Amino acid sequence: MSAYILPPINAASINAKTTRFGIADAMLVSSSVPETPPATYAAGTTYALGAECSTGTAGGVITCWKSLQAGNIGHTPDVSPTWWATTGTTYAVWTAGGTWATGALVIRPGLHAVYERFAPGGVDAALPEDDPTKWGRVSSTNRWAMFDMLSAATTVGVSPITVVLAPGRITGLGILNAEGNTVAVTETSGATTVFSETTSLDSAVITSWEDYFFAEANPRANFVRNTIPPYTDAQLTITVTGASTAKVGKVIVGKTAHLGEVLADPQVRQKTYHVVTRDERSGDLLDIAVRKSIPLVSQSFLVEKVDCTKAKAALESAKVTPCLVVGIDNDKDEYAELLTMLGLCTDVDLVPKHQTHAVINAQLEGV
């Protein structure tokens, strides 16, 4: 079994701190997950098939809708399921000159960011990102959360979540922490389909009728491939389908670098930021403030001498830019998900141990 690393195609911009997203804006052709809300629903308007509207109050959650029929007039979206279907939720776009209540949530589409109002005040003159006394960035927008390489936030949407990308020439794709029933990926070059695969997110092994009826589901969260055909004009269509909703943790595209053959005894640990409070006299637990936990992986690879400098350089680059590290290149292996992460390489060393091969030891920390 071998391992590889996949830096996001936008790694240079992330490293330069000009963005936090693994793709450039122009690479996202379309997404079924809304970002900017469409116009507010108007009762006297006739909506065509596929027309969009929104409901909700600026500063709170805005629900987006799509018309299911032509001639749609007088049917309120949230009580007319035969006429309207929701496409997801978002927030109002921040506007200059507006007055926002404390706790209001708004989006800055150009930054793909959600801001929360921290303090009351008069009419806004400064942009949220330029006014930290009143506003604070709380997350990326739902549409762009899956491309945020600096956060563990996920994109949640109405099933199916469909995303079309035009990333240019790539060789690797990673879809991490997906929740649903299936993941489908299609790559086209012009009118020609050059790659197509659909994978179930249930990896339960069914070997008998008893298993068929009674075996527990065994969710698979990741879909990773390092054999994406490298067409310059390629478009990738990614579809995650669930029962009613679906989730996508991260989508990473780029060019893979081989790390070598996997050596035995990788170690997987968790680093927790929970805060435990105990009674000073008895030592009994008083409180556990649950906070984030991140995976830590220690792994070694046997790499050919001719490739060792390239492999070490790829891991060194992961010290400053989160990359997808695939510790086992077979996602059906039971250990594969434990050794697959979007993370940083906190330490790497190379041991020229053999005449033809070197050993690379890497310490990895998840985002």
Number of C-alpha atoms within 10 A of each C-alpha: 11 17 24 24 25 28 25 29 22 20 23 15 17 21 16 11 10 9 18 23 24 28 26 15 12 10 13 16 14 14 17 17 24 21 23 19 21 18 11 16 18 15 13 10 12 14 23 15 15 14 16 21 20 23 20 16 12 16 20 14 16 20 22 28 26 21 22 18 15 13 13 19 15 13 20 15 22 14 9 11 13 11 21 24 18 18 20 23 23 25 27 23 17 21 15 12 11 10 14 23 15 15 15 19 25 26 26 22 16 7 14 20 19 24 23 21 21 17 15 15 12 10 11 16 13 12 13 23 14 11 12 14 11 19 23 18 17 11 17 25 27 23 23 27 24 27 25 25 27 17 19 16 20 22 21 21 25 21 21 23 24 19 19 19 19 21 22 17 18 21 18 25 23 23 22 24 20 27 22 24 18 18 25 16 20 17 23 18 16 11 6 9 13 16 14 13 9 14 14 17 22 16 14 15 12 12 9 10 9 9 12 12 9 10 14 11 11 11 15 23 21 24 23 21 18 21 13 21 16 17 17 12 12 22 23 24 19 21 22 28 24 20 10 10 16 21 23 25 21 26 27 25 29 27 18 23 22 19 27 23 19 21 16 9 9 16 13 13 12 12 12 12 12 12 10 11 13 12 10 9 6 7 9 10 11 10 11 11 10 11 9 10 13 14 19 23 21 19 21 24 25 23 25 19 16 11 15 23 13 14 21 21 12 21 30 18 17 26 18 16 27 27 28 31 27 27 29 21 20 17 19 13 11 12 12 16 20 18 23 25 27 29 24 23 24 15 15 19 14 18 12 16 12 11 8 10 18 21 23 24 20 21 17 25 22 22 18
